[in-house]
């Protein structure tokens, strides 16, 4: 991610954010209208499905304003124009970062094709990723229920990453932003079914059939991602 940001002329400056004192001081560094990359406990983010239900890390972008309420953008949930109280950010943040421009290096510009590079990485790494992940899921049949719960949370993080990647692809100039069309709602629904299956397996004592179904779905969606990566690579 840092390399991808620098390729786009940006870098992240992480600021002290121990609540509430350091977070208050860091927020004061931002000018009105400036974007703040905010990491916060999802249990206290009003638009999050985990609001007041479950703790977990989540990132969104808040806009600094001369007000007790900040306007927010959350690509994960396709939210634009949401609001959150500054007091909640101060109390529950774990990351406050500023997006800074990187000075252009002297010399000829280097051609960059980030989506194609990411696609090549997927083609190289996904077969091994599948070989490692499937045995871990199958082990849920023998292990304690908490093991399936951990894998469900891991799968949720994978889904979040894929939403953020689609948002990044959409932000690219044409025709590269056409790559985002591969990430359909049906694609995310298939990943969500895997996550929900693992959550269910964590509360079922006899979960063999359920885990077998999760493994089939996981194999299928990873193969789908390999096909998507191949299609994106060919556009480069």
C-alpha positions in Angstrom: 0.0 0.0 0.0 2.7 2.6 0.8 4.4 1.9 -2.6 1.1 2.2 -4.4 0.3 5.5 -2.7 3.7 6.9 -3.5 3.3 5.9 -7.1 0.2 8.1 -7.1 2.1 11.0 -5.5 0.9 10.5 -2.0 2.3 9.2 1.3 0.8 8.6 4.8 2.0 10.6 7.8 0.9 8.7 11.0 0.2 11.0 13.9 0.1 10.3 17.7 -3.4 9.3 18.6 -3.5 8.0 22.2 -7.0 9.1 23.3 -8.0 11.6 24.2 -5.0 14.0 24.6 -2.8 13.0 21.7 -5.7 12.5 19.4 -7.0 16.0 20.2 -3.6 17.5 19.4 -3.2 15.6 16.2 -6.7 16.6 15.0 -5.7 20.3 15.6 -3.0 19.9 13.0 -5.5 19.5 10.2 -6.9 22.5 8.4 -10.7 22.9 7.7 -11.6 20.8 4.7 -8.6 18.5 4.9 -9.1 14.8 4.7 -8.2 12.6 7.7 -7.6 8.9 7.3 -9.1 7.5 10.5 -8.8 4.1 12.1 -11.4 3.5 14.7 -13.3 0.7 16.6 -16.2 -0.2 14.4 -18.4 -0.7 17.5 -18.6 3.1 17.7 -19.0 4.0 14.0 -22.7 4.8 13.5 -23.0 3.4 9.9 -21.0 0.2 10.6 -23.0 -3.1 10.7 -21.0 -3.7 13.9 -22.2 -0.6 15.6 -22.8 -1.4 19.3 -22.6 -5.1 18.5 -19.0 -6.1 18.0 -15.5 -4.6 18.3 -13.1 -4.6 15.3 -10.7 -2.2 13.5 -12.1 -0.2 10.6 -10.8 2.7 8.4 -12.7 5.6 6.9 -12.0 9.2 5.7 -13.2 12.1 7.8 -13.2 15.8 6.6 -12.0 18.3 9.2 -14.6 21.0 9.8 -15.1 23.9 12.2 -17.7 21.8 14.0 -18.2 19.1 16.6 -19.3 16.8 13.8 -17.2 15.6 10.9 -18.4 14.6 7.4 -17.2 11.1 6.4 -16.5 9.0 3.3 -16.4 5.2 3.8 -15.6 3.2 0.6 -16.1 -0.1 2.3 -19.9 0.6 2.7 -20.2 3.0 -0.3 -21.0 5.8 2.1 -20.6 9.4 1.2 -21.8 12.2 3.5 -22.1 10.3 6.7 -21.3 12.1 10.0 -19.5 11.2 13.2 -18.9 13.2 16.4 -15.4 14.4 16.9 -15.7 13.3 20.5 -16.2 9.7 19.4 -13.1 9.8 17.2 -11.1 11.2 20.1 -12.3 8.4 22.4 -12.1 5.4 20.1 -9.5 6.1 17.4 -6.4 3.9 17.0 -4.9 5.7 13.9 -5.0 9.3 12.7 -3.0 9.8 9.4 -2.5 12.6 7.0 -2.3 12.2 3.3 0.7 14.2 2.0 1.9 14.8 -1.5 5.2 13.4 -2.5 7.5 15.8 -4.5 7.9 14.7 -8.1 11.3 13.1 -8.7 13.6 14.8 -11.3 14.0 13.0 -14.7 11.6 11.3 -17.0 8.4 9.9 -15.7 8.2 6.2 -15.1 5.3 4.3 -16.7 3.1 2.8 -13.9 0.4 0.2 -14.4 -0.6 -0.7 -10.9 -3.7 -2.8 -11.6 -1.7 -5.0 -14.0 1.1 -5.3 -11.4 -1.5 -6.3 -8.7 -3.0 -8.8 -11.1 0.4 -10.5 -11.7 0.9 -10.8 -8.0 -2.5 -12.5 -7.6 -1.6 -14.9 -10.4 1.7 -15.8 -8.8 0.4 -16.0 -5.2 -3.2 -17.2 -5.2 -2.6 -20.9 -5.9 -0.4 -21.0 -2.8 -2.9 -18.9 -0.9 -5.6 -21.5 -1.7 -3.4 -24.4 -0.7 -2.7 -22.9 2.7 -6.2 -21.6 3.4 -8.2 -24.7 2.5 -6.5 -27.0 5.1 -6.9 -24.3 7.7 -10.7 -24.2 7.0 -10.9 -28.0 7.0 -9.2 -28.1 10.4 -12.3 -26.4 11.8 -13.9 -29.9 11.9 -11.5 -31.1 14.5 -10.6 -27.9 16.5 -12.5 -25.8 19.0 -15.3 -23.5 17.8 -13.2 -20.4 18.4 -10.9 -21.5 15.5 -13.7 -21.1 13.0 -14.6 -17.8 14.6 -11.0 -16.5 14.0 -11.2 -17.7 10.3 -14.6 -15.9 9.9 -13.0 -12.7 11.2 -10.0 -13.2 8.8 -12.5 -13.7 5.9 -14.2 -10.4 6.9 -10.9 -8.7 6.6 -10.4 -10.2 3.2 -13.8 -8.8 2.1 -12.9 -5.4 3.4 -9.7 -5.4 1.4 -11.6 -6.3 -1.7 -14.1 -3.4 -1.2 -11.2 -1.0 -0.7 -9.4 -2.3 -3.8 -12.6 -1.8 -5.9 -12.8 1.7 -4.6 -9.2 2.3 -5.7 -9.9 0.9 -9.2 -12.9 3.2 -9.5 -10.7 6.2 -8.7 -8.3 5.5 -11.6 -8.7 7.4 -14.9 -10.3 5.6 -17.9 -9.8 3.1 -19.2 -8.1 1.6 -16.2 -11.2 2.2 -14.0 -13.0 -0.4 -16.1 -11.2 -3.1 -14.1 -13.6 -2.3 -11.2 -16.4 -3.9 -13.2 -15.0 -7.3 -12.3 -15.8 -6.8 -8.6 -19.6 -7.2 -8.8 -22.0 -7.4 -5.9 -22.5 -11.1 -6.6 -18.8 -11.6 -6.1 -19.0 -10.0 -2.7 -22.1 -12.0 -1.9 -20.1 -15.2 -2.5 -17.3 -14.1 -0.1 -20.0 -13.2 2.5 -21.5 -16.6 2.2 -18.1 -18.1 3.1 -17.8 -15.8 6.1 -21.3 -16.6 7.3 -20.6 -20.3 6.9 -17.6 -20.0 9.1 -19.5 -18.0 11.7 -22.2 -20.8 11.7 -19.5 -23.5 12.0 -18.2 -21.8 15.1 -21.5 -22.5 16.9 -22.3 -26.0 15.4 -20.8 -29.0 17.1 -21.4 -31.3 14.0 -20.1 -28.9 11.3 -18.4 -31.3 8.8 -21.0 -30.8 6.1 -21.0 -27.1 6.6 -17.2 -26.9 6.4 -17.2 -29.0 3.3 -19.6 -26.5 1.7 -17.4 -23.6 2.8 -14.3 -25.2 1.2 -16.2 -25.7 -2.1 -17.2 -22.1 -2.1 -13.8 -20.9 -1.1 -12.1 -22.9 -3.9 -14.6 -21.5 -6.4 -14.2 -17.8 -5.4 -10.4 -18.1 -5.4 -10.5 -19.5 -8.9 -12.8 -16.7 -9.9 -10.3 -14.2 -8.6 -7.5 -15.8 -10.6 -9.7 -15.5 -13.7 -10.4 -11.8 -12.8 -6.7 -11.2 -12.4 -5.9 -12.8 -15.8 -8.6 -10.5 -17.4 -7.1 -7.4 -15.7 -3.5 -8.4 -16.7 -4.6 -8.7 -20.4 -5.8 -5.1 -20.3 -2.4 -3.8 -19.4 
